[in-house]
Amino acid sequence: MADKAIFETLPNYEYTRDGFHIVFNGEGLYVTNNASHIAVLEKAKPFIKRIDDGQQAGEEESYPEHVGGGMYVLSNGEKVKGKKAAEQAESTLEK
């Protein structure tokens, strides 16, 4: 059995492809330890994103992370509007 994986997308989204019918909850989350579900959802990037700590082995997150609508998330979890503002804020956090 695979490790637990957590995926995020739109609330109540239904993934119905490749013979799978996977339903995300009202917060847009889907938690599973089913290896076939994990494999198929990891291929659905960037629309469906894996958000658990076991995120793609060897792949480090880079900050600031663009989350859409001109918003960026910093390494401390703070949200900032605008790429330049986010880069400046992140650079002050790294000091």
Contacts in CASP RR format, 6 or more apart in sequence:
PFRMAT RR
TARGET T0000
AUTHOR 0000-0000-0000
METHOD contacts of the structure
MODEL  1
MADKAIFETLPNYEYTRDGFHIVFNGEGLYVTNNASHIAVLEKAKPFIKR
IDDGQQAGEEESYPEHVGGGMYVLSNGEKVKGKKAAEQAESTLEK
1 33 0 8 1.000
1 35 0 8 1.000
2 33 0 8 1.000
2 34 0 8 1.000
2 35 0 8 1.000
2 38 0 8 1.000
3 33 0 8 1.000
3 54 0 8 1.000
4 31 0 8 1.000
4 32 0 8 1.000
4 33 0 8 1.000
4 52 0 8 1.000
5 31 0 8 1.000
5 32 0 8 1.000
5 33 0 8 1.000
5 37 0 8 1.000
5 38 0 8 1.000
5 41 0 8 1.000
5 50 0 8 1.000
5 52 0 8 1.000
5 54 0 8 1.000
6 29 0 8 1.000
6 30 0 8 1.000
6 31 0 8 1.000
6 50 0 8 1.000
6 51 0 8 1.000
6 52 0 8 1.000
7 24 0 8 1.000
7 29 0 8 1.000
7 30 0 8 1.000
7 31 0 8 1.000
7 32 0 8 1.000
7 41 0 8 1.000
7 48 0 8 1.000
7 49 0 8 1.000
7 50 0 8 1.000
7 51 0 8 1.000
8 24 0 8 1.000
8 28 0 8 1.000
8 29 0 8 1.000
8 30 0 8 1.000
8 48 0 8 1.000
8 49 0 8 1.000
8 50 0 8 1.000
8 51 0 8 1.000
9 24 0 8 1.000
9 28 0 8 1.000
9 30 0 8 1.000
9 47 0 8 1.000
9 48 0 8 1.000
9 49 0 8 1.000
10 24 0 8 1.000
10 28 0 8 1.000
11 24 0 8 1.000
11 25 0 8 1.000
11 26 0 8 1.000
11 27 0 8 1.000
11 28 0 8 1.000
12 23 0 8 1.000
12 24 0 8 1.000
12 25 0 8 1.000
12 26 0 8 1.000
12 28 0 8 1.000
13 23 0 8 1.000
13 24 0 8 1.000
13 28 0 8 1.000
13 48 0 8 1.000
14 21 0 8 1.000
14 22 0 8 1.000
14 23 0 8 1.000
14 24 0 8 1.000
15 21 0 8 1.000
15 22 0 8 1.000
15 23 0 8 1.000
15 24 0 8 1.000
15 40 0 8 1.000
15 41 0 8 1.000
15 44 0 8 1.000
15 48 0 8 1.000
16 22 0 8 1.000
17 40 0 8 1.000
18 40 0 8 1.000
20 36 0 8 1.000
20 37 0 8 1.000
20 40 0 8 1.000
22 30 0 8 1.000
22 32 0 8 1.000
22 37 0 8 1.000
22 40 0 8 1.000
22 41 0 8 1.000
23 30 0 8 1.000
24 30 0 8 1.000
30 37 0 8 1.000
30 41 0 8 1.000
32 38 0 8 1.000
41 48 0 8 1.000
41 50 0 8 1.000
42 50 0 8 1.000
42 56 0 8 1.000
50 56 0 8 1.000
55 61 0 8 1.000
63 73 0 8 1.000
63 74 0 8 1.000
63 75 0 8 1.000
63 90 0 8 1.000
64 72 0 8 1.000
64 73 0 8 1.000
64 74 0 8 1.000
64 75 0 8 1.000
64 80 0 8 1.000
64 83 0 8 1.000
64 86 0 8 1.000
64 87 0 8 1.000
64 89 0 8 1.000
64 90 0 8 1.000
65 72 0 8 1.000
65 73 0 8 1.000
66 72 0 8 1.000
66 83 0 8 1.000
67 73 0 8 1.000
67 79 0 8 1.000
70 81 0 8 1.000
70 82 0 8 1.000
70 83 0 8 1.000
71 79 0 8 1.000
71 80 0 8 1.000
71 81 0 8 1.000
71 82 0 8 1.000
72 79 0 8 1.000
72 80 0 8 1.000
72 81 0 8 1.000
72 82 0 8 1.000
72 83 0 8 1.000
72 85 0 8 1.000
72 86 0 8 1.000
73 79 0 8 1.000
73 80 0 8 1.000
74 80 0 8 1.000
74 86 0 8 1.000
74 89 0 8 1.000
74 90 0 8 1.000
74 93 0 8 1.000
75 90 0 8 1.000
75 93 0 8 1.000
75 94 0 8 1.000
76 93 0 8 1.000
78 89 0 8 1.000
80 86 0 8 1.000
80 89 0 8 1.000
END
